[in-house]
């Protein structure tokens, strides 16, 4: 089977989407399939084309048997939604133009976010007369509602809603990363048997609960403190106000250190909050490459995050969940929905309501002060990852859906 994967983000980009899709492409290739990737020149998360790719329109590379075709986009470091949309639209046009000249695949797998990538993929599927499968990790244009950029009555949203729903209806299959996303999509297009949830996997051999984090602790002078970490992009969905308030609740606990690892659109917000000088218990490491991220997980004691209270965020399942569970790192969060349900089902940590900084601080304290409870959560998290978050099982599930899409079109 020849699979054309169309996605905005792919290695050497960093971030959850690039990591997830790069791993999937390699797994599908390892299972004997021809995989071609049509993606943008790498620019994430800095918002600038990576050195070595600048000044080029198209770069084609062979990555361990996977053909990766990267086309130009207008990259921008600006957090403004208008500029990000222009950047995404630029890739839509260059991907459609380059994809037009590609050999006809058997099936197209489209990462449906951003919406313009979705449209480029659907266009190519029509031109090539092959079926497409949508991979939905986030909801567009719903995301624009969650950040306040549009309202449901806005004509732009209403038009985008109709267009996106048409792509859902035209897909041979729709893969979602959480049951919540599957439910919402069925609410838009009606009951259907072509949707299926496949949890994102994690490399269980790389992220281990007994890994030695001593070198990382020494490198960043973490000492013997209990390290509570946020690891990932500083995206707009995350409520850093609640997270840093939780740290402030524990400012008089010298045995607890909060650590932020990442950068993103809320970079300035976090910088301004830390500039007040009342959070000496917070350390910020602005970015560590994904090739080093298992060292970070090995060095931390638990992880925490909070999301803004929006219906869309109830269905979010951050990739850090998989890595934390595989690493046996208990999770503490201030949110409701899919992650809270998984924590309750697995016993891998605790969830408190949206915005509850005091409750988040209390959950962290409980795990720090109760060694037996901490060990129980750690073991439960790893056991749940082994059962539900295996990358090989995820790749096999994708393979079966893609093969069925091909056979149904024959």
Rosetta blueprint (number, residue, H / E / L):
1 X L
2 X E
3 X E
4 X E
5 X E
6 X E
7 X L
8 X L
9 X L
10 X L
11 X L
12 X L
13 X L
14 X L
15 X L
16 X H
17 X H
18 X H
19 X H
20 X H
21 X H
22 X H
23 X H
24 X H
25 X H
26 X H
27 X H
28 X H
29 X H
30 X H
31 X L
32 X L
33 X L
34 X E
35 X E
36 X E
37 X E
38 X E
39 X E
40 X E
41 X L
42 X L
43 X L
44 X L
45 X L
46 X L
47 X L
48 X L
49 X L
50 X L
51 X L
52 X L
53 X L
54 X L
55 X L
56 X L
57 X L
58 X E
59 X E
60 X E
61 X E
62 X E
63 X E
64 X L
65 X L
66 X E
67 X E
68 X E
69 X E
70 X E
71 X E
72 X L
73 X L
74 X L
75 X L
76 X L
77 X L
78 X L
79 X L
80 X L
81 X H
82 X H
83 X H
84 X H
85 X H
86 X H
87 X H
88 X H
89 X H
90 X H
91 X H
92 X H
93 X H
94 X H
95 X H
96 X H
97 X H
98 X H
99 X H
100 X H
101 X L
102 X L
103 X L
104 X L
105 X L
106 X L
107 X E
108 X E
109 X E
110 X E
111 X E
112 X L
113 X L
114 X L
115 X H
116 X H
117 X H
118 X H
119 X H
120 X H
121 X H
122 X H
123 X H
124 X H
125 X H
126 X H
127 X H
128 X H
129 X L
130 X L
131 X E
132 X E
133 X E
134 X E
135 X E
136 X E
137 X L
138 X L
139 X L
140 X L
141 X L
142 X H
143 X H
144 X H
145 X H
146 X H
147 X L
148 X L
149 X L
150 X L
151 X L
152 X L
153 X L
154 X L
155 X H
156 X H
157 X H
158 X H
159 X H
160 X H
161 X H
162 X H
163 X H
164 X H
165 X H
166 X H
167 X H
168 X H
169 X H
170 X H
171 X L
172 X L
173 X E
174 X E
175 X E
176 X E
177 X L
178 X L
179 X H
180 X H
181 X H
182 X H
183 X H
184 X H
185 X H
186 X H
187 X H
188 X H
189 X H
190 X L
191 X L
192 X L
193 X L
194 X L
195 X E
196 X E
197 X E
198 X L
199 X L
200 X L
201 X L
202 X E
203 X L
204 X L
205 X L
206 X L
207 X L
208 X L
209 X L
210 X L
211 X L
212 X L
213 X L
214 X H
215 X H
216 X H
217 X H
218 X H
219 X H
220 X L
221 X L
222 X L
223 X L
224 X L
225 X L
226 X E
227 X E
228 X E
229 X E
230 X E
231 X E
232 X L
233 X L
234 X L
235 X L
236 X L
237 X L
238 X E
239 X L
240 X H
241 X H
242 X H
243 X H
244 X H
245 X H
246 X H
247 X H
248 X H
249 X H
250 X L
251 X L
252 X L
253 X L
254 X L
255 X L
256 X E
257 X E
258 X E
259 X E
260 X E
261 X E
262 X L
263 X L
264 X L
265 X L
266 X L
267 X H
268 X H
269 X H
270 X H
271 X H
272 X H
273 X H
274 X H
275 X L
276 X L
277 X L
278 X L
279 X L
280 X L
281 X L
282 X E
283 X E
284 X E
285 X E
286 X L
287 X L
288 X L
289 X L
290 X H
291 X H
292 X H
293 X H
294 X H
295 X H
296 X H
297 X H
298 X H
299 X H
300 X L
301 X L
302 X E
303 X E
304 X E
305 X E
306 X E
307 X E
308 X L
309 X L
310 X L
311 X H
312 X H
313 X H
314 X H
315 X H
316 X L
317 X L
318 X L
319 X H
320 X H
321 X H
322 X H
323 X H
324 X H
325 X H
326 X H
327 X L
328 X L
329 X L
330 X E
331 X E
332 X E
333 X E
334 X E
335 X L
336 X L
337 X L
338 X H
339 X H
340 X H
341 X H
342 X H
343 X H
344 X H
345 X H
346 X H
347 X L
348 X L
349 X E
350 X E
351 X E
352 X E
353 X L
354 X L
355 X L
356 X L
357 X H
358 X H
359 X H
360 X H
361 X H
362 X H
363 X H
364 X H
365 X H
366 X H
367 X H
368 X H
369 X H
370 X L
371 X H
372 X H
373 X H
374 X H
375 X H
376 X H
377 X H
378 X H
379 X H
380 X H
381 X H
382 X H
383 X H
384 X H
385 X H
386 X H
387 X H
388 X H
389 X L
390 X E
391 X H
392 X H
393 X H
394 X H
395 X H
396 X H
397 X H
398 X H
399 X H
400 X H
401 X H
402 X H
403 X H
404 X H
405 X H
406 X H
407 X H
408 X H
409 X H
410 X L
